[in-house]
Amino acid sequence: MNQLLTDNETLIKTLEITVLEASPEKVVATMPVQPKVHQPFGLLHGGASVALAETIASVGAFLSVADQGMMAVGLEINANHLRGVRDGLVTATATPIHKGRTTQVWQVEIKDANGKMVCISRCTLAIVPGSK
């Protein structure tokens, strides 16, 4: 799994997302807040937060179905952006709300370096046959 997250030129690498913990029940990752993830006013772009949230929800969902030859792909995501962040490191924690046969729903909380909530998101993932 670690190679899957670091060896490719993907959004994970572009946004410098680092997965610290990954299991079918919890995924924790960090992302540095720097100019390349800012919106024009110098704050963390909401789209970068959503990309972080969907990334780690997908990792957790994948880990829960990989042994069945399945994978998880984003179906729907929503996010409430609660606090602006200009710099530092944000930490995202994803936990499952629902793990069904064809869909999963994960909640993702993103917090700043002081532990204050920056964004809360809910991501629905489709469980589909894995690629070869």
Buried (B, 14 or more C-beta within 10 A) or exposed (E): EEEEBEEEEEEBEEBEBBBEEBEBEBBBBBBBBBEEBBEEEEBBBBEBBBBBBBBBBBBBBBBBBBEEEBBBEBBEBEBEBBBEBEBEBBBBBBBBEEBEEEBBBBBBBBBBEEEEEBBBBBBBBBBEEEEE
